[in-house]
Amino acid sequence: MDKQWVKELHSQFPVAEKLAFFDIAYENCGNDFVRQALNTYMDHKADIRPGLVKAGGAGKGETIGVIADAREKLRQFLNAKDIRNLAFTPNTCQAISDVLQGYPFAPEENIVVGDLEHVSVIMPCLYLKNKGVEVRVVPSNGMTLSAEELLEQVDGNTRIVVVSYVQSRSGYKVDLPYLVEECHKRGVYVVTDAIQGLGFQPFDVQAMGVDAVASSCYKGLLGVEGVGFLYVSDGLLSKLRPVTAGDSPALSIDRDSWEIKGADAIDARKFESGTIPFQAIYGLRAGIGKLLEIGLEEIGAHISDCFETVYKGLTDLGYDILTPLDPKHRCHSMAVKVDNAAGMVDYFLEHGVFISKGVDRYVRVAIGPFTTEADMEKLFQVAKAWKEQG
């Protein structure tokens, strides 16, 4: 039987009320508590009154406090040491770019990245070629790439390994703690795209020891497009220079020497150049607030139970699932091998179940924190009917 928090969360996602929704690996499609937060921003924006606090790029009035609270909630969510390790960015791609372009590579140094990475990750890596950095793209089997395979390409000149925590093609979860440990032994930093893992299970940046984490917020973090974040550990952060500069809490202009000054090298807000996306941050605050309210351990247990139920149900119906059942290498999404992926996705949608087409002959089924028993039963009914109609 569904827990009360699952029922309540389900009711706040309009898309989940319309059909059985299994596509949160693409986006969460919006919810009522974020809608309310976005409206609150507009109310605050119009709150002109005596005593109004203005702070340039940091907002005005109530917005200043909301942004500060969002930053603190994000710190709690990641178990980051300090809010200074966090910067708001427009998206994952910009966050990855900030790290790679801001790192002081020396001649002959290289980075390592897998060929399965999303274009938003691999393109910032390839762009480093313009700076003379060698980019080692590790070949995969087309669907998964392990930590061990990435490490095979690391040598004495490697400075950064870039990797997705959960690979979007297959839902395969990289053994990130192992990768980080082995890279650190070699003096190599690990930069992680965590968008496919955040919000579906606990993610502790200090326990994992990861050097940088990038993510947008419109999937498991239950927010909307337009805002992402960058977490950077002190060790890596101290080496990075901002690629762009503008009005920022961490940067200033010396008007005598006309030099840009950073008050603190260990302050990720040096990457926040100009006006940050206030309204989207309101949404992020609401999304992370909801996750913290429920509890990441609670959500992780629910996702895991649902994953096992869906895995067994589809397997019993004769479907071949590529994603491992082993908790060490799974998160919330799974790649299911089929003969006619496009046709299957259309058929499921026509019958009230939303999944997405993957690569080649695969579909992707993704569990959300609001997935209910009724959703899974509907999935099995339609999956059985699809098999029977050939």
Disulfide bonds with the S-S distance in Angstrom:
none
